Amino acid sequence: MENLLNKESVKRVHEFIKKFDPKLEILALNTTARTAQDAANSLKCEVGAIVKSLLFKAEDSFLICLIAGDKKCSLNKLKKILQKKDVSMANAEEVKKKTGFSIGGVSPVAHISNLEILIDKSLNRFQYIFAAAGHPNCVFKITYSKLIEITKGHEKEISE
């Protein structure tokens, strides 16, 4: 398990979260956290406490939406908030190019390009939430208010 923490993408997240708060830790799981359900099973928490970091393409720009694991991102709400007609999920190649992470391990922080971040308000139900840390088996635990701070994200109603 130890070698996961040496992966470049995981190190990038580690450095980022440590700068923000030295107490934040990356947890390497023995089982995959590729899906929100897998992560919840591994961490013995509610699936809603898992943060899904999803990259969307909004016409000519990209943004990250952080959504509770038991919700879906609403394209209609996104279109209204962004005032753009054409909003869609980014493909695997775009995700890698814009965030520096592969799908399943996309972290809410430490992206290789500057991305606007929207945070789904439904995540505030939980005392702690868990977000991917650059690899499908790596997560970090954080509070909702700290997630807003560390990502400089905007709280919005974006789930259904």
Buried (B, 14 or more C-beta within 10 A) or exposed (E): EEEBBEBEBBBBBBEBBEEBEEEBBBBBBEEBBBBBEBBBBBBEBBBBBBBBBBBBBBEEEBBBBBBBBBBEBBBEBBBBBBEBEEBEBBEEEBBBBBBBBBBBBBBBBBBEEEBBBBBBBBBBEBEEBBBBBBBBBBBBBBEBEBBBEBBEBEBBEBBE
